[in-house]
């Protein structure tokens, strides 16, 4: 690679004069007691331009010695150098040469001492309870994305500095060691050395050399593991690929579903990309302490338990879909992200947006009865649009000015808006044609780096369409449009305007013209009436010859549609004619219109009542999301009379379906009713619908009778009653501290956020201290399940904010070491609807260091202002509609 191949506009990028080609990395003297280790790395580099220095990324590492060797043709000479002081801000160290090098190659041999982290980044330590002995055990593993490889070894820690790696590790002889590639050899050391903190024997494990890849994809793990193994059905290079799921001892059977899914997904992606899986094996490892859902390390995927393990007897069934999707998403990265990697973090969406869409495509292929793309519309597509309707959102392709900016773009824009525009484009050109273009892209840039324009080039070649012309504004511009639709005789006038949740778009905001595929539907069983696309500010098209119609069939296009009153009435009277995806889109658009002030909130409530007889799980998921947000925002700002009226409205909305479904599954019940039951019962129970609340209390008194799918229903309903007792709260805590399944902890923490009783409310908030001060029994990685739930509860929301203010120094000390967790914690502030709280938050953080979460903070403040404006504008309207006295 020449210097010209690298992007010279990148802020804080390393100099381009030296390009790494290979790392030999040796990890040894691992001390689990003092949390240190020794390392030795030999880096082979090509001299691309004349230079007098080698700049490496480094963090939490002390360099013990450096030796540099310069090669030109067959001559090898040693190069003297000076180690300059570490630049802590930019996380670099400079090795200054005594003489410049102009061409040839350089070998840097570096011995160093590193830190075993405890914050789920770099080379870090997890602890867990052994199922057989109840002893505390240790697992060591890595998490290098985005810029944490530098915590484990000095390196050029940037995605476009790809190289090969050969890793060896010295550790206890009884430990299993995993890495990206198969083991090359393993032998017990015979030099008398023992483990650093005891007398056990040591072994050295060396792995085969990796393929060319980025530093953030290198991985290793050390511990006491067991595994399940299976093989792909297809053969690759004459043999089937072995796939293993590794867990702590005693848990492997919970990995069986993930294993069954993985073998099929590898074959599926190899087929649709027309490129064989590129490595000789694939391992999936459950890590006890893990910040996110999973990580796509090449050949060694790592997961938190709830994204990999599923206990068929004890797990909530909804986690089965989660496991299938997360596994598929990470396997997709083996091609899209690993084989071909974005050139720089500003195009993270190339990795994450595509993996999100194609991960759901794989799940849809394997489990078509789940109809997962309707779930995608509600959970992914609408989540992306919610975030992107804020002024402090960002374009899909976003400037990255420093390493601290990177973690903030692992968000709903990069993942979910990215996936949504991919879905829109793939449906427009045809999925087969789209995938052909993807294959062209992958083959052209195999084992290299690429940019968005390279993906568009491949799809343009396959489709014969100028893809950049259609897509550049979707990628480079912030936001998306809403379409205003008016009927005049036999014509429709359609106008696009940028949508902001606050409804306060200015001419300066509204300069972008998006390519908008209209795709008019006249019912789920009928074809699209027109494939006309809006490519200008406004257009007039023929009105469909149908008593009803809807733009954006199946909610594929990334935009909202606001209809005139007569057109919305026609749609409301014909809802049974539309698909689940269409209904979700309609619900979300009407909800957004009410929040932004385009529609009175009373019209939203009227629209919701049209769905009382709806039976689709995903449609109800969107209804409940709308109602919960309404309750969360409005209940904070009004007295008990309005809160009671909103609750009464909810009970009326949920009553018919909760009675139809009941608590017991019916014979030959559909998959969707099985999914819908806990969703409806949870909403009904926490709104105080009496038959549901009474049944939940009955089940709670015999906890062993609670089905896994109803645990959150029962716990949340019991805690949401004002007469909930200390004994009930304590029993739920016992279950939290002794969970029955991998997902129980998450489920219970969410349930604890439902508390209403004045006695236990402070105790629920105090549980945050267990997470955030690092001294409790709740793992830091789970903090946002509790914080997010407490933040949506008007009873606890202000108490959470008070807790943050009073304990900020301790919270910051704990969470700054895991910036992604801190960033997501800050997002929970968005639920407030009180402008005085907005001003408090703004003032409080005005003198704080907000590097790493400044964008999320601004987004939260945006949302609070939007909530406040909504309440102020429509107060009289809601009071009148609900007959509040």
KATALIN-V896894 format. One record per residue. RES is the residue in one small letter. SS is DSSP state (H for helix, E for strand, C for the rest). PHI is phi as a letter, one per 30 degrees, with the letter a starting at -180 (999 if undefined). Layout:
BEGIN
((RES SS PHI) (RES SS PHI))
END
This chain:
BEGIN
((x C 999) (x C c) (x H d) (x H d) (x H d) (x C c) (x C d) (x C d) (x C c) (x C d) (x C d) (x C h) (x C d) (x C d) (x C e) (x C c) (x C d) (x E b) (x E c) (x E d) (x E c) (x E a) (x E b) (x E c) (x E b) (x E b) (x E c) (x E a) (x E h) (x E d) (x E c) (x C d) (x C d) (x C c) (x C h) (x E b) (x E a) (x E c) (x E b) (x E b) (x E b) (x E c) (x E c) (x E c) (x E b) (x E c) (x E d) (x C c) (x C b) (x C e) (x E a) (x E c) (x E a) (x E c) (x E c) (x E c) (x E d) (x C a) (x C a) (x C h) (x E b) (x E c) (x E d) (x E c) (x E a) (x E b) (x E b) (x E c) (x E b) (x E c) (x E b) (x E b) (x C h) (x C c) (x E c) (x E c) (x E b) (x E d) (x E c) (x C d) (x E a) (x E c) (x E c) (x C d) (x C e) (x C d) (x E d) (x C d) (x C d) (x C c) (x C h) (x E b) (x E b) (x E c) (x E c) (x E d) (x E d) (x E d) (x E b) (x E d) (x E c) (x C c) (x C a) (x C j) (x E b) (x E b) (x E b) (x E c) (x E c) (x E b) (x E c) (x E a) (x E c) (x E b) (x E c) (x C d) (x E d) (x C b) (x C c) (x C i) (x C b) (x E i) (x E c) (x E b) (x E c) (x E c) (x E b) (x E a) (x E c) (x C d) (x C d) (x C d) (x C c) (x C i) (x C d) (x E d) (x E c) (x E b) (x E b) (x E c) (x E a) (x E b) (x E b) (x C c) (x C d) (x C c) (x C b) (x C c) (x H d) (x H d) (x H d) (x C c) (x C a) (x C d) (x E a) (x C c) (x C c) (x C b) (x C d) (x C c) (x C c) (x C d) (x E a) (x E c) (x E b) (x E b) (x E c) (x E b) (x E b) (x E c) (x E a) (x E e) (x C d) (x C d) (x C d) (x E c) (x E b) (x E b) (x E a) (x C d) (x C c) (x C d) (x E d) (x E d) (x E a) (x E b) (x E b) (x E d) (x C d) (x C c) (x C c) (x C i) (x C d) (x E c) (x C d) (x C e) (x C c) (x C a) (x C c) (x C d) (x E d) (x E c) (x E b) (x E c) (x E c) (x E c) (x E c) (x C d) (x C d) (x C d) (x C d) (x C d) (x E a) (x C d) (x H e) (x H d) (x H c) (x C d) (x C a) (x E a) (x E b) (x E b) (x E l) (x C c) (x E c) (x E b) (x E b) (x E c) (x E b) (x E b) (x E b) (x E d) (x E d) (x E d) (x E c) (x E b) (x C h) (x C i) (x E b) (x E d) (x E d) (x E d) (x E b) (x E b) (x E c) (x E c) (x E b) (x E d) (x C d) (x C j) (x C c) (x H d) (x H d) (x H d) (x H c) (x H d) (x H d) (x H d) (x H d) (x H d) (x H d) (x H d) (x H d) (x H d) (x H d) (x H e) (x H d) (x H d) (x H d) (x H e) (x H d) (x H d) (x H d) (x C h) (x C b) (x C d) (x C e) (x C d) (x C c) (x C d) (x E a) (x E b) (x E c) (x E b) (x E b) (x E d) (x C c) (x C e) (x C c) (x C a) (x C d) (x C c) (x C d) (x E a) (x E b) (x C c) (x C e) (x C e) (x C i) (x E b) (x E d) (x E c) (x E b) (x C d) (x H e) (x H d) (x H c) (x C b) (x C c) (x C b) (x C c) (x C d) (x C d) (x C c) (x C d) (x C d) (x C e) (x H d) (x H d) (x H d) (x H d) (x H d) (x H d) (x H e) (x H d) (x H d) (x H e) (x H d) (x H e) (x H d) (x H d) (x H e) (x C d) (x C d) (x C c) (x E c) (x C k) (x C c) (x C d) (x E b) (x E c) (x E e) (x C d) (x C a) (x H d) (x H d) (x H c) (x H e) (x H e) (x H e) (x H d) (x H d) (x H d) (x H d) (x H d) (x H d) (x H d) (x H d) (x H d) (x H d) (x H d) (x H d) (x H d) (x H d) (x H d) (x H d) (x C b) (x H d) (x H d) (x H d) (x C h) (x H d) (x H d) (x H d) (x H d) (x H e) (x H d) (x H d) (x H d) (x H c) (x H e) (x H d) (x H d) (x H d) (x H d) (x H d) (x H d) (x H d) (x C c) (x C c) (x C d) (x C c) (x C d) (x C a) (x C d) (x C e) (x C c) (x C b) (x C d) (x C c) (x C c) (x C a) (x H e) (x H d) (x H d) (x H d) (x H e) (x H d) (x H c) (x C d) (x C b) (x H d) (x H d) (x H d) (x H d) (x H d) (x H d) (x H e) (x H d) (x H d) (x H d) (x H d) (x H d) (x H d) (x H d) (x H d) (x H d) (x H d) (x H c) (x C j) (x H d) (x H d) (x H d) (x H e) (x H d) (x H d) (x H d) (x H d) (x H d) (x H e) (x H d) (x H d) (x H d) (x H d) (x C c) (x C e) (x C i) (x E b) (x E c) (x E b) (x C b) (x H e) (x H e) (x H d) (x H d) (x H d) (x H d) (x H d) (x H d) (x H d) (x H d) (x H d) (x H c) (x C i) (x C c) (x C d) (x H d) (x H e) (x H d) (x H d) (x H c) (x H e) (x H d) (x H d) (x H c) (x H c) (x C c) (x C d) (x C j) (x C a) (x E c) (x E c) (x E c) (x E c) (x E c) (x E b) (x E c) (x E b) (x C i) (x C c) (x E b) (x E c) (x E c) (x E b) (x E b) (x E c) (x E b) (x E d) (x C c) (x C b) (x C e) (x C d) (x C i) (x C c) (x C d) (x C c) (x C e) (x C d) (x C d) (x C c) (x C c) (x C d) (x C c) (x C c) (x C d) (x E b) (x E d) (x C d) (x C h) (x C d) (x E c) (x C b) (x C k) (x C d) (x C d) (x C c) (x C d) (x C d) (x C d) (x C b) (x C c) (x C e) (x E c) (x E d) (x C b) (x C b) (x C d) (x E b) (x E a) (x E b) (x E b) (x E d) (x C d) (x C e) (x C d) (x C a) (x C d) (x C a) (x C a) (x E b) (x C d) (x C i) (x H e) (x H i) (x H h) (x C c) (x C d) (x C d) (x C a) (x E c) (x E b) (x E c) (x E c) (x C d) (x H e) (x H d) (x H d) (x H d) (x H d) (x H d) (x H d) (x H e) (x C d) (x C b) (x H e) (x H d) (x H d) (x C c) (x C d) (x H e) (x H d) (x H d) (x H d) (x H d) (x H d) (x H d) (x H d) (x H d) (x H d) (x H d) (x H d) (x H d) (x H d) (x H d) (x H d) (x H d) (x C j) (x C d) (x C b) (x C d) (x H d) (x H e) (x H d) (x H d) (x H d) (x H d) (x H d) (x H d) (x H d) (x C d) (x C c) (x C e) (x C c) (x C d) (x C b) (x C d) (x H e) (x H d) (x H d) (x H d) (x H e) (x H d) (x H e) (x H d) (x H e) (x H d) (x H d) (x H d) (x H d) (x H e) (x H d) (x H d) (x H d) (x H d) (x H d) (x H d) (x H c) (x C b) (x C d) (x H d) (x H d) (x H d) (x H e) (x H d) (x H d) (x H d) (x H d) (x H d) (x H e) (x H d) (x H e) (x H d) (x H d) (x H c) (x H e) (x H d) (x H d) (x H d) (x H d) (x H d) (x H d) (x C i) (x C c) (x C c) (x C d) (x C d) (x C d) (x C h) (x C d) (x C d) (x H e) (x H d) (x H d) (x H d) (x H d) (x H d) (x H e) (x H d) (x H d) (x H d) (x H d) (x H d) (x H d) (x H d) (x H d) (x H d) (x C c) (x C i) (x C d) (x H e) (x H e) (x H d) (x H d) (x H d) (x H d) (x H d) (x H d) (x H d) (x H d) (x H d) (x C d) (x C b) (x H e) (x H d) (x H d) (x C d) (x C d) (x H e) (x H d) (x H c) (x H d) (x H d) (x H e) (x H d) (x H d) (x H d) (x H d) (x H d) (x H d) (x C d) (x C d) (x C d) (x C c) (x C e) (x C c) (x H d) (x H d) (x H d) (x H e) (x H d) (x H d) (x H d) (x H d) (x H e) (x H d) (x H d) (x H d) (x C b) (x C d) (x C c) (x C a) (x C e) (x C c) (x H d) (x H d) (x H d) (x H d) (x H d) (x H d) (x H d) (x H d) (x H d) (x C d) (x C d) (x C e) (x C b) (x C d) (x H d) (x H d) (x H c) (x H e) (x H d) (x H d) (x H d) (x H d) (x H d) (x H d) (x H e) (x H d) (x H e) (x H d) (x H d) (x C c) (x C i) (x C c) (x C c) (x C c) (x C c) (x C d) (x H e) (x H d) (x H c) (x H e) (x H d) (x H d) (x H d) (x H d) (x H d) (x H d) (x H d) (x H d) (x H d) (x C c) (x C e) (x C d) (x C c) (x H e) (x H d) (x H d) (x H d) (x H d) (x H d) (x H d) (x H d) (x H d) (x H d) (x C b) (x H d) (x H d) (x H d) (x H d) (x H d) (x H d) (x H d) (x H c) (x C d) (x C d) (x C b) (x H d) (x H d) (x H d) (x H d) (x H e) (x H d) (x H d) (x H d) (x H e) (x H d) (x H d) (x H d) (x H d) (x C d) (x C b) (x C c) (x H d) (x H d) (x H d) (x H e) (x H d) (x H d) (x H d) (x H e) (x H d) (x H d) (x H d) (x C d) (x C c) (x C c) (x C d) (x C c) (x C e) (x C j) (x C b) (x H d) (x H d) (x H d) (x H d) (x H d) (x H d) (x H d) (x H d) (x H e) (x H d) (x H d) (x H d) (x H d) (x H e) (x H d) (x H d) (x H d) (x H d) (x H d) (x H d) (x H c) (x H e) (x H d) (x H d) (x H d) (x H e) (x H d) (x H d) (x C d) (x C h) (x C d) (x C c))
END
